[in-house]
Amino acid sequence: MPELPDIVVYIEALGQRVLNQTLERVTVAAPFLLRTAVPAITSVEGRKVVELRRLGKRICFGMEEDFWLVLHLMIAGRLHWNERAVARGFRVRASKNRLATFDFTSGTLSVTEAGTQRRASLHVVQGEAELQRFNPGGLEIFETTLDSFAEVLQSENHTLKRSLTDPRLFSGIGNAYSDEILFDAQLSPVALTQKLTSQEIERLFKATRGTLTKWVKLLRKESTPGFPKNVTAFRPEMAVHGKYQQPCPRCGNKIQRIRYASNETNYCPNCQTAGKLLADRALSRLLRADWPRTADELEGLVPTPRN
């Protein structure tokens, strides 16, 4: 799922291409994408884009007369730009993954979604009050202080992983970047928020800002001068996310993971959990008393390969 760094870079790229441009036509190829009937999608046609805004993980297009297009890419949604397609007199080629196209005076923006699970959504609303209905209320990490961060973090007693990815608590942070943040802060993903020391909270605050800043800069650099192309939750530059069984870049121990439903949490047991192997909900229930307590014990369960 595109998270804060990806959405920020998307919006910067969109700003260069569609801000103050007229949206001439909207073509919705997948009916499930459009989740509102009033105002009609045609009400934004012929209007200029006057503002672009991030609302959590949503991209919001502010149109003339206070109309808004609210786009949530969810897990597999992506944006693509075709420069001056309309002006040059040709249409963007149809694709089974394409959900919608937005023809501007400057070019065509396409929304695609890989896979078969259609989760991306598009809403059309009018007025700031209607727009704010989509705001989950999470704290903007670059618009807050350490004290406010600590207050929100400890407002409920949850695990760090759950709290960081809760959109009602923190804006724009998801599964991938929360792993990277916790690795940078050297904190366990299952540590309880109300048991953290003031030093640990400060470390987490700095790690959250630092990690998100780092990735915005990296993605921004990769997208220059074109539109972002490699928007993915699994990147070679990441320290732990998606790096199960690969060496930790800090200590060299193997990265471990916890899997739950379609998500997984990646961490270094040496750097983050004092050597303790966190219980995987599926495997630990299966093994019960035989579940290894440390990474060393887990290594002992793995057969030595024969030459």
URFENRA-V582661 format. One record per residue. RES is the residue in one small letter. PSI is psi in radians with two decimals (* if undefined). NEAR is the number of other ideal C-beta (glycine too) atoms within 12 Angstrom. Layout:
res=RES psi=PSI near=NEAR
res=RES psi=PSI near=NEAR
This chain:
res=m psi=2.22 near=34
res=p psi=2.25 near=40
res=e psi=-2.96 near=43
res=l psi=-0.91 near=43
res=p psi=-0.72 near=44
res=d psi=-0.75 near=39
res=i psi=-0.70 near=39
res=v psi=-0.78 near=35
res=v psi=-0.65 near=34
res=y psi=-0.82 near=42
res=i psi=-0.67 near=37
res=e psi=-0.74 near=27
res=a psi=-0.69 near=32
res=l psi=-0.68 near=37
res=g psi=-0.63 near=24
res=q psi=-0.32 near=26
res=r psi=-0.60 near=34
res=v psi=-0.25 near=37
res=l psi=2.27 near=24
res=n psi=0.24 near=21
res=q psi=2.65 near=31
res=t psi=2.32 near=24
res=l psi=1.85 near=39
res=e psi=-0.63 near=26
res=r psi=2.49 near=24
res=v psi=2.23 near=33
res=t psi=1.98 near=28
res=v psi=1.95 near=30
res=a psi=-0.47 near=26
res=a psi=1.90 near=27
res=p psi=-0.52 near=15
res=f psi=-0.44 near=18
res=l psi=-0.77 near=35
res=l psi=2.03 near=29
res=r psi=0.03 near=24
res=t psi=2.64 near=24
res=a psi=-0.48 near=14
res=v psi=2.17 near=15
res=p psi=2.72 near=24
res=a psi=2.64 near=16
res=i psi=-0.50 near=28
res=t psi=-0.24 near=19
res=s psi=-0.31 near=23
res=v psi=-0.20 near=37
res=e psi=2.43 near=24
res=g psi=0.09 near=20
res=r psi=2.64 near=33
res=k psi=2.64 near=23
res=v psi=2.08 near=34
res=v psi=-0.18 near=23
res=e psi=2.58 near=26
res=l psi=2.38 near=31
res=r psi=2.51 near=31
res=r psi=2.29 near=37
res=l psi=1.64 near=35
res=g psi=-2.04 near=35
res=k psi=0.27 near=40
res=r psi=2.58 near=39
res=i psi=2.17 near=45
res=c psi=2.19 near=36
res=f psi=1.96 near=42
res=g psi=2.09 near=33
res=m psi=2.94 near=37
res=e psi=2.63 near=21
res=e psi=0.49 near=15
res=d psi=0.53 near=22
res=f psi=2.59 near=35
res=w psi=2.37 near=38
res=l psi=2.13 near=44
res=v psi=1.94 near=37
res=l psi=2.21 near=43
res=h psi=2.04 near=31
res=l psi=-0.26 near=37
res=m psi=-2.44 near=29
res=i psi=-0.85 near=27
res=a psi=0.13 near=24
res=g psi=2.51 near=36
res=r psi=2.75 near=33
res=l psi=2.54 near=37
res=h psi=2.50 near=33
res=w psi=2.29 near=32
res=n psi=1.85 near=27
res=e psi=2.14 near=23
res=r psi=0.52 near=18
res=a psi=-0.76 near=26
res=v psi=-0.78 near=25
res=a psi=-0.51 near=17
res=r psi=-0.03 near=14
res=g psi=0.38 near=8
res=f psi=2.73 near=14
res=r psi=2.64 near=18
res=v psi=2.30 near=27
res=r psi=2.42 near=15
res=a psi=2.60 near=14
res=s psi=2.50 near=20
res=k psi=-0.37 near=14
res=n psi=-0.14 near=23
res=r psi=2.21 near=29
res=l psi=-0.63 near=37
res=a psi=2.75 near=37
res=t psi=2.52 near=33
res=f psi=1.92 near=44
res=d psi=1.96 near=32
res=f psi=2.94 near=37
res=t psi=-0.36 near=25
res=s psi=-0.19 near=28
res=g psi=-2.97 near=31
res=t psi=2.25 near=35
res=l psi=2.24 near=42
res=s psi=2.52 near=34
res=v psi=2.17 near=40
res=t psi=2.82 near=29
res=e psi=2.09 near=34
res=a psi=2.77 near=22
res=g psi=-3.02 near=16
res=t psi=-0.26 near=12
res=q psi=1.90 near=13
res=r psi=1.77 near=27
res=r psi=-0.35 near=23
res=a psi=2.65 near=37
res=s psi=2.63 near=30
res=l psi=2.23 near=40
res=h psi=2.55 near=30
res=v psi=2.15 near=36
res=v psi=2.91 near=34
res=q psi=2.23 near=25
res=g psi=2.59 near=16
res=e psi=-0.66 near=18
res=a psi=-0.74 near=12
res=e psi=-0.65 near=21
res=l psi=-0.74 near=26
res=q psi=-0.23 near=18
res=r psi=-0.37 near=19
res=f psi=0.02 near=31
res=n psi=1.93 near=26
res=p psi=-0.23 near=22
res=g psi=0.14 near=18
res=g psi=2.65 near=31
res=l psi=2.36 near=34
res=e psi=2.03 near=28
res=i psi=-0.48 near=36
res=f psi=0.08 near=22
res=e psi=0.45 near=14
res=t psi=3.05 near=21
res=t psi=2.94 near=17
res=l psi=-0.72 near=21
res=d psi=-0.76 near=15
res=s psi=-0.68 near=19
res=f psi=-0.83 near=34
res=a psi=-0.70 near=27
res=e psi=-0.79 near=18
res=v psi=-0.76 near=30
res=l psi=-0.70 near=41
res=q psi=0.23 near=25
res=s psi=-0.44 near=20
res=e psi=2.66 near=17
res=n psi=1.48 near=15
res=h psi=3.03 near=25
res=t psi=2.73 near=28
res=l psi=-0.73 near=42
res=k psi=-0.81 near=41
res=r psi=-0.74 near=28
res=s psi=-0.77 near=37
res=l psi=-0.57 near=45
res=t psi=0.07 near=35
res=d psi=1.96 near=28
res=p psi=-0.27 near=28
res=r psi=-0.30 near=20
res=l psi=-0.85 near=34
res=f psi=2.40 near=42
res=s psi=2.19 near=35
res=g psi=0.03 near=41
res=i psi=2.26 near=45
res=g psi=-2.77 near=35
res=n psi=-0.77 near=36
res=a psi=-0.95 near=41
res=y psi=-0.40 near=46
res=s psi=-0.65 near=44
res=d psi=-0.78 near=44
res=e psi=-0.66 near=44
res=i psi=-0.82 near=47
res=l psi=-0.58 near=43
res=f psi=-0.77 near=41
res=d psi=-0.65 near=34
res=a psi=-0.15 near=36
res=q psi=0.86 near=29
res=l psi=2.57 near=39
res=s psi=2.42 near=33
res=p psi=-0.33 near=43
res=v psi=0.14 near=27
res=a psi=2.43 near=33
res=l psi=2.36 near=21
res=t psi=-0.65 near=32
res=q psi=-0.01 near=19
res=k psi=0.06 near=18
res=l psi=2.54 near=27
res=t psi=2.88 near=16
res=s psi=-0.60 near=16
res=q psi=-0.69 near=15
res=e psi=-0.66 near=26
res=i psi=-0.74 near=30
res=e psi=-0.70 near=21
res=r psi=-0.71 near=29
res=l psi=-0.71 near=41
res=f psi=-0.83 near=34
res=k psi=-0.68 near=23
res=a psi=-0.66 near=32
res=t psi=-0.87 near=44
res=r psi=-0.79 near=31
res=g psi=-0.75 near=22
res=t psi=-0.80 near=36
res=l psi=-0.68 near=36
res=t psi=-0.78 near=23
res=k psi=-0.78 near=25
res=w psi=-0.56 near=38
res=v psi=-0.79 near=30
res=k psi=-0.74 near=19
res=l psi=-0.82 near=25
res=l psi=-0.65 near=33
res=r psi=-0.74 near=23
res=k psi=-0.71 near=18
res=e psi=-0.49 near=24
res=s psi=-0.24 near=28
res=t psi=2.31 near=16
res=p psi=0.08 near=15
res=g psi=-3.00 near=18
res=f psi=2.54 near=30
res=p psi=2.32 near=34
res=k psi=-0.68 near=19
res=n psi=1.20 near=20
res=v psi=1.84 near=32
res=t psi=2.69 near=24
res=a psi=-0.15 near=28
res=f psi=1.90 near=21
res=r psi=2.52 near=25
res=p psi=-0.44 near=14
res=e psi=-0.17 near=23
res=m psi=2.57 near=31
res=a psi=-0.79 near=34
res=v psi=-0.56 near=45
res=h psi=2.17 near=37
res=g psi=0.23 near=25
res=k psi=0.51 near=30
res=y psi=2.25 near=23
res=q psi=0.04 near=18
res=q psi=2.75 near=21
res=p psi=2.44 near=18
res=c psi=2.30 near=27
res=p psi=-0.24 near=21
res=r psi=-0.78 near=19
res=c psi=-0.24 near=19
res=g psi=-0.21 near=13
res=n psi=2.81 near=27
res=k psi=2.39 near=27
res=i psi=2.40 near=36
res=q psi=3.07 near=41
res=r psi=2.76 near=33
res=i psi=2.27 near=33
res=r psi=2.36 near=19
res=y psi=2.05 near=23
res=a psi=-2.18 near=10
res=s psi=0.01 near=14
res=n psi=2.73 near=24
res=e psi=2.58 near=29
res=t psi=2.22 near=41
res=n psi=2.43 near=39
res=y psi=2.85 near=46
res=c psi=2.04 near=42
res=p psi=-0.52 near=35
res=n psi=-0.73 near=27
res=c psi=-0.43 near=31
res=q psi=-0.47 near=42
res=t psi=0.42 near=30
res=a psi=0.66 near=18
res=g psi=-0.14 near=23
res=k psi=2.38 near=25
res=l psi=2.10 near=34
res=l psi=2.53 near=36
res=a psi=2.13 near=25
res=d psi=2.23 near=24
res=r psi=-0.65 near=19
res=a psi=-0.91 near=15
res=l psi=-0.68 near=21
res=s psi=-0.58 near=20
res=r psi=-0.60 near=13
res=l psi=-0.79 near=12
res=l psi=-0.44 near=18
res=r psi=-2.02 near=10
res=a psi=-0.34 near=9
res=d psi=-0.01 near=14
res=w psi=2.19 near=21
res=p psi=2.47 near=25
res=r psi=-0.35 near=21
res=t psi=2.87 near=21
res=a psi=-0.59 near=31
res=d psi=-0.70 near=18
res=e psi=-0.66 near=18
res=l psi=-0.72 near=27
res=e psi=-0.58 near=18
res=g psi=-0.36 near=14
res=l psi=-0.29 near=17
res=v psi=2.12 near=13
res=p psi=2.46 near=7
res=t psi=2.20 near=8
res=p psi=2.47 near=5
res=r psi=2.56 near=4
res=n psi=* near=3
